[in-house]
Structure formats: C-alpha cells, structure tokens
Amino acid sequence: MPEKHPSLPELGWGHFFQQQLSLEEWETTTPVRVFALNRHLVDGVGEHGRQQFALPHAWLRYAVAELPTVGDWLLLDDDGQPLRLLQRSSLFKRMASGRDARVQLMAANIDTLFIVTSCNQEFSLSRLERYLALALDAGVEPVIILTKVDLIESAEEFCAQARALRPGLAIESVNAKNACVINILRPWCTAGKTVALVGSSGVGKSTLVNALSSAAVQVVGATREKDAKGRHTTTARSLHLLPGGGLLLDSPGMRELQLSDCEEGVATLFEEIETVARSCRFNDCRHLGEVGCAVAVAAERDELDPRRLANYLKLKAEQERADETLVEKRRKDKSLGKMYKRVQGQMRQEKE
C-alpha cells in the first residue's frame, strides 16, 4: 500500500500563501514546508512527501531575514531546487547568544505559541513576559502551559500569578505524562494549524511533544532535583505532523531569550505602563527619574507593579542595546566590504 502524503492544507497552506503565487508558478513549481534545517541542508515536506535539498549557493549571501527557517514555505522547481521564499504570516526571532551580534530566526508561520513552564522553582513571571512579548509582537496567540502539576498539591497559585500577566490570557495546567493532555490542548492543534513550543530546559516540552504526537519523537531527560533545571534533550527545531491534525514545532530549551526588534510586543504587554508613559513631559523619556516623568510619579504612588515596571525597563533597555549593537555591526560590515572592494581593485590594477 503506497504511503499517504499530507495535502498542502494539512501542512498549513492557505489563502495567504496561495495568493502569492502567479498562475505560472502554481503550474510549474512545488510548494514545500521547511520541517528542519541543518546548516544549509533543508528537510522539506510537500504533497509528494519528504525531500531533502541544499540551499542555492547564491542564497548564502542573503540577509538573515531572507533565509528560510523552520515553518517557512519554499517554491521548488522541477529539479527540486528552491526558487524563492514565500512571505511569512508570522516570524519569531531573537538575538543570538554569545559575542556575535546577530539576529537568529526561530520559526515562521506559527498560529499559536505554547509557552511551557513548570510548577516548581523554574516558574518565573519575568521570563514568561519575555515569551509573551515575543508572541504579541509576531501577532501570534500565546497560551501558557503549566506542567508537572502531578508533583504538587495544587496549581492554582501558579495559574493565578500567570493569569495576572495579561487579561484574557489562555492558561492550561497539565500533566504531560497523562494521555488526557491531548484533549486539553486539542482546540489549538486542529488540522492545518501550527503550534510552537518554547520554554526553558527541563520544563517538559519533549514529554509534551511525545504526548501530543502519540509517539516517542523526542528524547526525554531528567530534571535535577536541587534546582529543577533540566538538560537539553531537544537539540534542533523541528516540525511534527500530529495524528489528529495540526503541526507542532519543538525547539531547544533556552536559559534566557534575548529579544530583538520587539518594541511593539513589549508595548502591548505592558499597556498599563505605556499608557502612563504617554503623559511624560518628554517623548524620549527613559523613565529613570527624569524631570516630568509620569511613570516615576506613578511608581512613587504605588500605582504600578514594581516587578512589572522593573522588567519593562529591563526589556526596553535590552531593546536599545540590541538596536545599537546591530547598527554598529552593520557599520563595521559596510566598512569591511568597502575595504575588500578597494583591495580587490588594487589587485586587478597590479595584474594589468
């Protein structure tokens, strides 16, 4: 019996992507979705099944945002070579860790972001706010998933704290080892919809992936008892087709998410602070005690939550540093490019 391949709608294809193709492209190209990436080698899935191909050499000179990431849609020619990357409905990105100042793409074309945290010492409101800002900036629905509820008497205290982060925020407390987790999260895992999981190591993301997939698609690691921190069992981002419909994207655990170009998401999440900030005397007020700072006055009157205000200021400062770093990197890259061209020109003149 021949293997049944998923249809384009089952892979998340819809009108948003269809309208980007000309009639000629629809007749002569093949759309595939990126399920995994290994450097410049792509695992794509389309109506004809899974196929692997390398990115064209010319693409390696593209800017990071123009290169494919997991969840993207690519058009392939008759030889199975990528022709172009389709416009995204959503995009998650962050500042790469380490000294190298660059933006790293995380996932594209996501419908829902499952923000996974556990009911133990790992639970952090400030960390949750980072992920929420990421989702809101991308225009993606966030859902907070509280795991390891089987290890505590009640998850209500954790739910109440998370619920206060944003009005109407969806929150689910689950035991990822229990089969009923599928029914709890099914409303977001419908056919053609893509869900991404993010969270720190050891919170149970891999266990959750296995439960939703009804198979051991990810290795599950143990959690250290002394600090509730886990090991990195997922080493690369990858998409998985769910048996009941939908797609699930798992990603490696992150100790800290450094946001990049996420001003709108931060402003939306901390709307109560942004509302007060509009009354500041100066438009460029940094809310650090400047004359005429309405935020400072509201803080002194205990009208703003001290923890949220501290995290808001931290994320704003982080955004400014990231922007300055990227601008400086572009300036250096431009200067380096000019130097290379000058040296190449001199070498050509010497040969002549």
RAPE-V868208 format. One record per helix or strand of 2 or more residues. SS is the DSSP state (H for helix, E for strand). FROM is the first residue (numbers start at 1). LEN is the number of residues. If there is no record, write none. Layout:
ss->SS from->FROM len->LEN
ss->SS from->FROM len->LEN
This chain:
ss->H from->9 len->3
ss->H from->15 len->4
ss->H from->23 len->6
ss->E from->30 len->9
ss->E from->41 len->6
ss->E from->49 len->6
ss->H from->57 len->5
ss->H from->64 len->3
ss->E from->73 len->4
ss->E from->82 len->4
ss->E from->91 len->5
ss->E from->103 len->6
ss->E from->112 len->7
ss->H from->125 len->14
ss->E from->141 len->7
ss->H from->149 len->3
ss->H from->156 len->8
ss->E from->170 len->4
ss->H from->181 len->8
ss->E from->194 len->5
ss->H from->205 len->9
ss->E from->238 len->4
ss->E from->247 len->4
ss->H from->263 len->7
ss->H from->271 len->7
ss->H from->294 len->7
ss->H from->306 len->46
